[in-house]
Amino acid sequence: MKYKRILVLAIFLIILSTFVYASIQAQKTTGGLAVHPSNFDLTAVPDKNPTGTITVDNLTDQPMQIIVNLRNFTAQGEEGSVNLTTDDTTYSLAKWIVVTPMTVEIAAHSSQNFAFTIEVPKNAEPGGHFGSIVFTTAPSKNLTGSGAALSQEVASLILFKIPGDTKEQATLESFATDKSFYEFGPVMFDARVRNEGGVHIAPVGSIVVRGWLGQKFIVPLEMRNVLPDSIRRIPSTLNKKFLFGNFTATLIATYGTKGQQLYQVTEFSAFPVRYGIVVLIILILLFLARKRIVKSIRMLLTGK
């Protein structure tokens, strides 16, 4: 009977270890692709076509057949997402991009470099042009295992600027905190920048916070690209827990080749209510017991 139990336990452990090993192997083979760099910000130079190199990593245990596709992109929403499209847009770039190689198989846990050139037409309009190089997996005859043929896509975005007579104009659509009153920090700021020009911009600046008691804090503004004809949300955080009083926050940033300025002010208040209540209760108790306290102090000093 004892040996029978040991045999059953051994069989159970073998089955369990086989299941765990299969799960680990399945996780290892679904790592997917990685691309770097994920974006380029390039400016045209006279009589020279811009070039670059993109590296794609195969993170799986299987070889991956890669097909390169070229697409344009436009802003989608206010969080920095983009909409990839094969259609021509106002700021198309895809048709100027040449990539080598266009198809290749990347071995398991290996990398492949892709070289690209932007062949700028002589009559290209000044301003911003936006395209992407998309790397898509395709089924390979060497792939094995369930789920190996699932298609994946990774992309590298190219923001390309042609200098010349182009409009650079942006406005602050709004600038505010997420609340008008804080008991405790942090304080969350939300700036929304509208790009009304014909080229992408990346505002640089900071938020200066001043309190009525002379406090001063500086919050750097995170640099984020804002595409033409779009609004980009730029969040910032004042990482201070204890704040007291009324505060004025001023956003000052510059953008564009001429250093145009963005400027807006917002206000908020802060007070640690719970701590304030505790202090108030202590003060009330001290006031009510003031006669006893005075008497106790007199006895300590005079002995009477």
N, C-alpha and C positions, 0 to 999 in steps of 0.2 A: 504493500500500500504506500509505503514511504517512497519507494523508487518511482512508483506511478505518478505521484505528485511532483517529484523532481522532473520527470520527463515532460509532463504537461507544462510546468513552469519554463523549461528550456525551450519548448516549441513556441510558447507565447513570446518569450524574449527574442527569439529569432525572427518571428513575424513582425514584432514591434520595431526591431532594428532595421529590418528591410524597408518598412514603411518610412521610417525617419530618413534613411539614406536616399530613398526615391524622392522624398520631399525636398531634401537639400539639393539634389541634382536638378530637380525641376526649377528651383529658385535660381540656381547658378546659370541655367540656360535662358533665363528670361530677363537678363540684364539690359538688353537692347543696345542702342547706339548713343554715342555722345559726340557732340560737335564743338570745336573751339578754333578760333574765337567765334562767339555767337553773333557778333555784329561788327561792322566796319563803318567808320565815319571818314569819308574820303573827299578830297577837294581836287577838282580838275586843274591840271597844269598845262600850259600851252605846248602843243606839239609833242605830247607824251600821254600815252594811254595808261591809266592807273592799273596796277596789278596787285595781287594778293594770294595768299595760300591759306587753305582751310584744311584742318585735320579732322578726320572722322574715325572714332574708335569703335571697334566691335567688342562689346563687353560680354558676349555670350560664349558658350562652348561650341558653337556651330559656325561654319563659314556663312557669310552674308553677301548676297548679290545686291549691289547698289546701283540704282539708276538715278541720274541727276536730272532735275527739272528746274526750269527758270520761271519765276513768277514775280509779278509786281505786288506791292502791298500798300494798304491804306490804314489809317488809325481806326481802331474799333473800341468804342467806349472811352473812358477817361483814365483807365488804370494802366495804360501802356500796351494793351493787347493790339495785335495787328490782324488785318484780314488779308490773307494771301489770295491772289486771283490771277488767272491767266488772261483776263481782259486788260485792254489798254486803259490807263488812268490818266488823269491830268499830269501826273508826275512819273510816268512810266520809265523804267530802267531795264527791265528784263531783256528786251530785244537787243540791248547793247552788250550783254555779258556773254563771254566765251569761256567755257570751262573745259579743262583737260585733267583726267579722262571723264567721259560722260557715262560710262558703265565700267564696273570693275567688281571683282569678288574680293572681299576682305576676309582673311583667315581668322579663325577663332582667337580672341584676345590679341588682336593685332590692330594696326592703324594704317590709314591710307591718306596721303596728302593729295589735295586737289588744287590745281593752280587756276586762277581766273584772271581775265583781262577785261577791262571796260573799254570797248571800242567806241569812242565818242565821235558822233557825226560832226562834220565841219559846221553844219547849220544848227547844232543843238542849242536849245533855248537856255539862257541863264536861269538859275534857280535850283530848287531841290528836285532830285530824281531818286526814286526808291524802288529797290528790287530785292529779291531773295534767291538764294541758291538752296534748293530743297533736295535732300538725299533720302530716297525712298528704297526700302528693301523689296526684293522680288524673290519668289521661290527659286531655290537652287536645287539642281539634281543631287547635290551632295548632302542636302539637309536630311536629318532623321529625327524621329520623335514627334509626339503629338504637339501641335501648336507651333511647330517650327516655321510654318509658312505664313504666320500672321504678319501682315504688312505694318511697317513702322516708318515714321517720317521725322527727320530733324532738319532744321534750317538755320542758315546764317543770313542775317539781314545786312543789306548794304545801303547806307545813307550817303548819297553822292551829291555834291554841290558844284555847280558851274558858276564861277564868279561872273559878274556883269551887272547890267541894269535890272535888278530884281528888288522886289518889295520886302522889307523887313519891318514887320509891325506886330506887336503883341499887346494884350491888355490883361489886367487881372480881373477875371470874371467874378471872383469872390475871394475873400480872405477872412477866416473866422476860426474860433475855437469850437470844439464839439459841444461845450457847455458854457453857459455864462457865469456859473458859480461852481467852485470846486471846494470840497471839504479837504481833500488831499490830492496831491499830484499823482502821476504826471499830467501835464497839460498838453492836449493834442491840438495841433494847428492844421488847418486844411486850406491850402492855396490852390486855386484853379486858374490856370493860365490858358488864355485863348490865343492861338497863332492865326493872325489875319494876313500873314505875308505869304510869299511864294517859296520859302526855304525853311528847313527845320531849324529850330533854335534850342538852346539849352541854358536857361537862366542861371546865373551865378549870384549868390548873395547870402543874406542871413536875416534872422528875425531878432530884433532887439527888444527885450522885455524890461520895462521899468516899473518899479513899485512906488507907492506914495511915501514909503519910508526910506527911499533912496536905493532900494535894491536894483541891481542890474544884471541881467542874464543875456547871453548871446547864443542863439540856436542856429547852427549852420543850415542852409537850405540845400537839400540833396539835389545834385545835378541830374536832370532828366530831360530827354529829348522831347520836344513838342513838334509834331508834324504839322504842315500847313493845313488850314481849314479844319482844325480840331481843337479840343480842349483837353488839357492834361492835368490831372490831379497830382499835387505834390504835397504829401503829408510830412509834418515835422513834429518833434516831441521835445518838450521841456521836462527833463527828468529831475524834477524837484518834488519831494513828497510834502514838505511843510512850507506853506505859503500863507501870508497874512496881508489882507488889505485889498485895495483896488490896483489893477495893473493895466498898463497900456503896452500893446505889442505892435511893433512897426516892422513891416516887411520891406526891405530895400534890396533890389536885385537889378542886374544889368544883363543885357542880351544883345546879340547881333554884332556886326563888324564895327559899328559906331558907338557901341556901349550905351544903347538906349536904356532907360530906367523904368523899372516897375516899382510902384510905391503904394502902400495901403496900410491903414491902421485899424486895429480892433481892440476891444477892451474885455476884461473879465475880472471877477472878484474871487477871493479865496479866504477861507477861515476854517480852522480845525474845530468844528462844532462840538464834537464829543469831548475833546480835551478842554474846550472852553467851558462846557457844562461842569466838568469835574473841578476846574479851578473856581468856578462860581460857587459851587456847593461848599468848597473848602473856605472860601471867603465869608459865606453866610454863617457857617459854623463858628468861625473865629469871631465874627461880630457878635453872635449870640452869647458866646462864652467869654467875651472880653473882660467882664468884671472878675470872673474867677481867674483868668489869666493874669490880670493886673495884681490881684491879691496874692497869687502864687509867687509872682516875681518879687513883690514887696517882702514876703516872708523869707525868700531866699537871700535878699539883700540885707534885711534888718533883723531877721530872726524872730519877728513878731507877726 
